[in-house]
Amino acid sequence: RKILKEIQSGQFAREFVLENQGGKPVFTAMRRQNKEHPVEEVGKDLRAMFSWLKKV
């Protein structure tokens, strides 16, 4: 509900534009954190075991 209110009020759009104008520091930091999360390494290992995902 909070997110919906932010979208409806235009707050989300304003913050999005400011974030992008400022070089996306928050987005970049979150992306880096998610990439380095241990679950990503586990996912990579599991996907390597799936024969149907291997490139020919």
MOPAC internal coordinates of N, CA, C and O (Angstrom, degrees):
PM7 1SCF
backbone

  N    0.0000 0     0.00 0     0.00 0    0    0    0
  C    1.4532 1     0.00 0     0.00 0    1    0    0
  C    1.5203 1   111.19 1     0.00 0    2    1    0
  O    1.2310 1   121.10 1   142.45 1    3    2    1
  N    1.3365 1   115.49 1   -37.55 1    3    2    1
  C    1.4599 1   119.24 1   179.38 1    5    3    2
  C    1.5234 1   110.22 1   -62.35 1    6    5    3
  O    1.2310 1   120.82 1   134.89 1    7    6    5
  N    1.3215 1   116.04 1   -45.11 1    7    6    5
  C    1.4614 1   120.78 1  -179.09 1    9    7    6
  C    1.5280 1   110.12 1   -63.35 1   10    9    7
  O    1.2310 1   120.45 1   137.27 1   11   10    9
  N    1.3329 1   116.75 1   -42.73 1   11   10    9
  C    1.4580 1   120.53 1   179.09 1   13   11   10
  C    1.5268 1   110.67 1   -59.45 1   14   13   11
  O    1.2310 1   120.40 1   137.12 1   15   14   13
  N    1.3180 1   116.84 1   -42.88 1   15   14   13
  C    1.4692 1   120.68 1   178.51 1   17   15   14
  C    1.5259 1   111.01 1   -63.31 1   18   17   15
  O    1.2310 1   120.41 1   140.84 1   19   18   17
  N    1.3391 1   116.82 1   -39.16 1   19   18   17
  C    1.4661 1   120.39 1   178.28 1   21   19   18
  C    1.5275 1   110.73 1   -63.89 1   22   21   19
  O    1.2310 1   120.55 1   142.14 1   23   22   21
  N    1.3107 1   116.55 1   -37.86 1   23   22   21
  C    1.4660 1   120.61 1   179.23 1   25   23   22
  C    1.5240 1   110.01 1   -69.93 1   26   25   23
  O    1.2310 1   120.83 1   132.41 1   27   26   25
  N    1.3256 1   116.02 1   -47.59 1   27   26   25
  C    1.4590 1   120.13 1  -177.76 1   29   27   26
  C    1.5241 1   112.65 1   -64.50 1   30   29   27
  O    1.2310 1   120.12 1   145.62 1   31   30   29
  N    1.3075 1   117.37 1   -34.38 1   31   30   29
  C    1.4657 1   120.43 1  -178.09 1   33   31   30
  C    1.5288 1   112.44 1   -80.51 1   34   33   31
  O    1.2310 1   120.58 1   165.23 1   35   34   33
  N    1.3239 1   116.49 1   -14.77 1   35   34   33
  C    1.4592 1   120.14 1  -177.45 1   37   35   34
  C    1.5204 1   112.47 1    91.45 1   38   37   35
  O    1.2310 1   120.19 1   176.81 1   39   38   37
  N    1.3296 1   117.25 1    -3.19 1   39   38   37
  C    1.4629 1   121.25 1  -179.66 1   41   39   38
  C    1.5237 1   110.93 1   -61.11 1   42   41   39
  O    1.2310 1   120.51 1   137.44 1   43   42   41
  N    1.3320 1   116.63 1   -42.56 1   43   42   41
  C    1.4608 1   120.29 1  -179.42 1   45   43   42
  C    1.5276 1   110.49 1   -60.04 1   46   45   43
  O    1.2310 1   120.41 1   133.60 1   47   46   45
  N    1.3302 1   116.82 1   -46.40 1   47   46   45
  C    1.4674 1   120.88 1  -179.01 1   49   47   46
  C    1.5245 1   111.02 1   -62.18 1   50   49   47
  O    1.2310 1   120.28 1   137.51 1   51   50   49
  N    1.3251 1   117.06 1   -42.49 1   51   50   49
  C    1.4680 1   120.29 1   179.26 1   53   51   50
  C    1.5230 1   110.84 1   -61.75 1   54   53   51
  O    1.2310 1   120.61 1   133.84 1   55   54   53
  N    1.3293 1   116.43 1   -46.16 1   55   54   53
  C    1.4672 1   120.52 1  -179.97 1   57   55   54
  C    1.5301 1   110.92 1   -65.37 1   58   57   55
  O    1.2310 1   120.59 1   142.06 1   59   58   57
  N    1.3206 1   116.49 1   -37.94 1   59   58   57
  C    1.4618 1   121.39 1   179.55 1   61   59   58
  C    1.5256 1   110.49 1   -62.55 1   62   61   59
  O    1.2310 1   120.75 1   133.41 1   63   62   61
  N    1.3218 1   116.17 1   -46.59 1   63   62   61
  C    1.4636 1   120.80 1  -179.67 1   65   63   62
  C    1.5237 1   110.18 1   -63.69 1   66   65   63
  O    1.2310 1   120.18 1   134.70 1   67   66   65
  N    1.3246 1   117.26 1   -45.30 1   67   66   65
  C    1.4679 1   120.61 1   179.66 1   69   67   66
  C    1.5269 1   111.51 1   -62.27 1   70   69   67
  O    1.2310 1   120.52 1   138.92 1   71   70   69
  N    1.3188 1   116.61 1   -41.08 1   71   70   69
  C    1.4649 1   121.36 1   178.93 1   73   71   70
  C    1.5273 1   110.10 1   -60.36 1   74   73   71
  O    1.2310 1   120.48 1   134.65 1   75   74   73
  N    1.3136 1   116.68 1   -45.35 1   75   74   73
  C    1.4653 1   120.67 1  -179.45 1   77   75   74
  C    1.5192 1   112.04 1   -69.10 1   78   77   75
  O    1.2310 1   120.06 1   142.04 1   79   78   77
  N    1.3078 1   117.49 1   -37.96 1   79   78   77
  C    1.4637 1   120.70 1   178.26 1   81   79   78
  C    1.5232 1   110.98 1   -66.62 1   82   81   79
  O    1.2310 1   120.77 1   151.05 1   83   82   81
  N    1.3214 1   116.14 1   -28.95 1   83   82   81
  C    1.4611 1   120.96 1  -178.77 1   85   83   82
  C    1.5162 1   114.09 1   -89.03 1   86   85   83
  O    1.2310 1   119.91 1  -170.72 1   87   86   85
  N    1.3246 1   117.77 1     9.28 1   87   86   85
  C    1.4616 1   120.51 1   177.23 1   89   87   86
  C    1.5164 1   114.59 1    90.37 1   90   89   87
  O    1.2310 1   119.54 1  -167.40 1   91   90   89
  N    1.3093 1   118.48 1    12.60 1   91   90   89
  C    1.4741 1   125.01 1   176.42 1   93   91   90
  C    1.5330 1   114.19 1    57.64 1   94   93   91
  O    1.2310 1   119.01 1  -133.69 1   95   94   93
  N    1.3253 1   119.50 1    46.31 1   95   94   93
  C    1.4658 1   119.65 1  -177.75 1   97   95   94
  C    1.5299 1   113.63 1   -65.36 1   98   97   95
  O    1.2310 1   120.08 1   140.24 1   99   98   97
  N    1.3240 1   117.45 1   -39.76 1   99   98   97
  C    1.4703 1   120.09 1  -178.73 1  101   99   98
  C    1.5242 1   109.76 1   -70.78 1  102  101   99
  O    1.2310 1   120.66 1   134.98 1  103  102  101
  N    1.3259 1   116.34 1   -45.02 1  103  102  101
  C    1.4635 1   120.89 1   179.09 1  105  103  102
  C    1.5241 1   111.22 1   -59.97 1  106  105  103
  O    1.2310 1   120.71 1   134.68 1  107  106  105
  N    1.3187 1   116.24 1   -45.32 1  107  106  105
  C    1.4663 1   121.32 1  -179.26 1  109  107  106
  C    1.5265 1   111.11 1   -62.99 1  110  109  107
  O    1.2310 1   120.46 1   138.41 1  111  110  109
  N    1.3203 1   116.72 1   -41.59 1  111  110  109
  C    1.4673 1   120.67 1   179.33 1  113  111  110
  C    1.5251 1   110.75 1   -65.14 1  114  113  111
  O    1.2310 1   120.20 1   136.51 1  115  114  113
  N    1.3332 1   117.23 1   -43.49 1  115  114  113
  C    1.4685 1   120.32 1   179.12 1  117  115  114
  C    1.5208 1   110.59 1   -64.47 1  118  117  115
  O    1.2310 1   120.55 1   140.04 1  119  118  117
  N    1.3227 1   116.55 1   -39.96 1  119  118  117
  C    1.4607 1   120.69 1   179.81 1  121  119  118
  C    1.5286 1   110.65 1   -63.25 1  122  121  119
  O    1.2310 1   120.66 1   137.80 1  123  122  121
  N    1.3230 1   116.34 1   -42.20 1  123  122  121
  C    1.4628 1   120.96 1   179.19 1  125  123  122
  C    1.5296 1   110.13 1   -64.26 1  126  125  123
  O    1.2310 1   120.31 1   135.58 1  127  126  125
  N    1.3286 1   117.01 1   -44.42 1  127  126  125
  C    1.4658 1   121.00 1   179.63 1  129  127  126
  C    1.5235 1   110.57 1   -59.93 1  130  129  127
  O    1.2310 1   120.56 1   134.20 1  131  130  129
  N    1.3269 1   116.54 1   -45.80 1  131  130  129
  C    1.4599 1   119.99 1  -178.89 1  133  131  130
  C    1.5217 1   111.71 1   -65.17 1  134  133  131
  O    1.2310 1   120.39 1   141.52 1  135  134  133
  N    1.3217 1   116.86 1   -38.48 1  135  134  133
  C    1.4655 1   120.91 1  -179.86 1  137  135  134
  C    1.5267 1   111.30 1   -64.58 1  138  137  135
  O    1.2310 1   120.71 1   145.91 1  139  138  137
  N    1.3227 1   116.25 1   -34.09 1  139  138  137
  C    1.4614 1   121.33 1  -177.04 1  141  139  138
  C    1.5276 1   113.08 1   -90.04 1  142  141  139
  O    1.2310 1   120.02 1  -179.45 1  143  142  141
  N    1.3248 1   117.58 1     0.55 1  143  142  141
  C    1.4643 1   121.05 1  -178.32 1  145  143  142
  C    1.5323 1   109.50 1   -68.47 1  146  145  143
  O    1.2310 1   119.89 1   -39.98 1  147  146  145
  N    1.3344 1   117.81 1   140.02 1  147  146  145
  C    1.4733 1   121.16 1  -177.76 1  149  147  146
  C    1.5273 1   114.07 1   -56.38 1  150  149  147
  O    1.2310 1   119.86 1   148.89 1  151  150  149
  N    1.3137 1   117.87 1   -31.11 1  151  150  149
  C    1.4640 1   119.41 1  -178.80 1  153  151  150
  C    1.5306 1   110.98 1   -63.70 1  154  153  151
  O    1.2310 1   119.66 1   153.51 1  155  154  153
  N    1.3123 1   118.26 1   -26.49 1  155  154  153
  C    1.4600 1   120.93 1   177.60 1  157  155  154
  C    1.5245 1   111.10 1   -67.32 1  158  157  155
  O    1.2310 1   120.23 1   141.18 1  159  158  157
  N    1.3088 1   117.16 1   -38.82 1  159  158  157
  C    1.4689 1   120.92 1   178.01 1  161  159  158
  C    1.5251 1   110.34 1   -66.74 1  162  161  159
  O    1.2310 1   120.41 1   138.47 1  163  162  161
  N    1.3293 1   116.82 1   -41.53 1  163  162  161
  C    1.4664 1   121.02 1   177.87 1  165  163  162
  C    1.5258 1   109.50 1   -62.38 1  166  165  163
  O    1.2310 1   120.68 1   135.48 1  167  166  165
  N    1.3337 1   116.30 1   -44.52 1  167  166  165
  C    1.4628 1   120.35 1   178.60 1  169  167  166
  C    1.5146 1   111.91 1   -59.95 1  170  169  167
  O    1.2310 1   120.73 1   138.34 1  171  170  169
  N    1.3133 1   116.22 1   -41.66 1  171  170  169
  C    1.4673 1   121.02 1   178.86 1  173  171  170
  C    1.5264 1   110.02 1   -61.31 1  174  173  171
  O    1.2310 1   120.65 1   135.18 1  175  174  173
  N    1.3331 1   116.36 1   -44.82 1  175  174  173
  C    1.4663 1   120.80 1   179.81 1  177  175  174
  C    1.5269 1   111.19 1   -63.84 1  178  177  175
  O    1.2310 1   120.51 1   137.28 1  179  178  177
  N    1.3291 1   116.63 1   -42.72 1  179  178  177
  C    1.4649 1   120.25 1  -179.97 1  181  179  178
  C    1.5264 1   111.24 1   -65.25 1  182  181  179
  O    1.2310 1   120.20 1   135.96 1  183  182  181
  N    1.3168 1   117.22 1   -44.04 1  183  182  181
  C    1.4639 1   120.02 1   179.48 1  185  183  182
  C    1.5272 1   111.22 1   -61.55 1  186  185  183
  O    1.2310 1   120.04 1   147.32 1  187  186  185
  N    1.3138 1   117.53 1   -32.68 1  187  186  185
  C    1.4618 1   121.26 1   178.71 1  189  187  186
  C    1.5282 1   111.44 1   -65.25 1  190  189  187
  O    1.2310 1   120.12 1   155.78 1  191  190  189
  N    1.3220 1   117.38 1   -24.22 1  191  190  189
  C    1.4649 1   121.81 1  -179.67 1  193  191  190
  C    1.5297 1   112.75 1   -82.77 1  194  193  191
  O    1.2310 1   119.71 1   164.82 1  195  194  193
  N    1.3134 1   118.16 1   -15.18 1  195  194  193
  C    1.4606 1   121.53 1  -176.92 1  197  195  194
  C    1.5248 1   109.45 1   -85.27 1  198  197  195
  O    1.2310 1   120.92 1   -72.40 1  199  198  197
  N    1.3321 1   115.84 1   107.60 1  199  198  197
  C    1.4633 1   120.36 1  -176.05 1  201  199  198
  C    1.5252 1   111.99 1   -61.29 1  202  201  199
  O    1.2310 1   119.45 1   148.08 1  203  202  201
  N    1.3195 1   118.65 1   -31.92 1  203  202  201
  C    1.4613 1   121.11 1  -177.42 1  205  203  202
  C    1.5283 1   112.87 1   -73.77 1  206  205  203
  O    1.2310 1   120.22 1   170.82 1  207  206  205
  N    1.3279 1   117.19 1    -9.18 1  207  206  205
  C    1.4572 1   120.60 1   177.52 1  209  207  206
  C    1.5248 1   112.60 1   -96.69 1  210  209  207
  O    1.2310 1   120.63 1   170.69 1  211  210  209
  N    1.3237 1   116.40 1    -9.31 1  211  210  209
  C    1.4610 1   119.73 1  -177.31 1  213  211  210
  C    1.5191 1   110.57 1   -70.94 1  214  213  211
  O    1.2310 1   121.21 1   -43.17 1  215  214  213
  N    1.3327 1   115.30 1   136.83 1  215  214  213
  C    1.4606 1   120.57 1   179.31 1  217  215  214
  C    1.5153 1   109.42 1   -76.89 1  218  217  215
  O    1.2310 1   121.02 1   -36.92 1  219  218  217
  N    1.2993 1   115.65 1   143.08 1  219  218  217
  C    1.4663 1   121.75 1  -178.09 1  221  219  218
  C    1.5008 1   110.26 1   -87.03 1  222  221  219
  O    1.2310 1   120.10 1   180.00 1  223  222  221

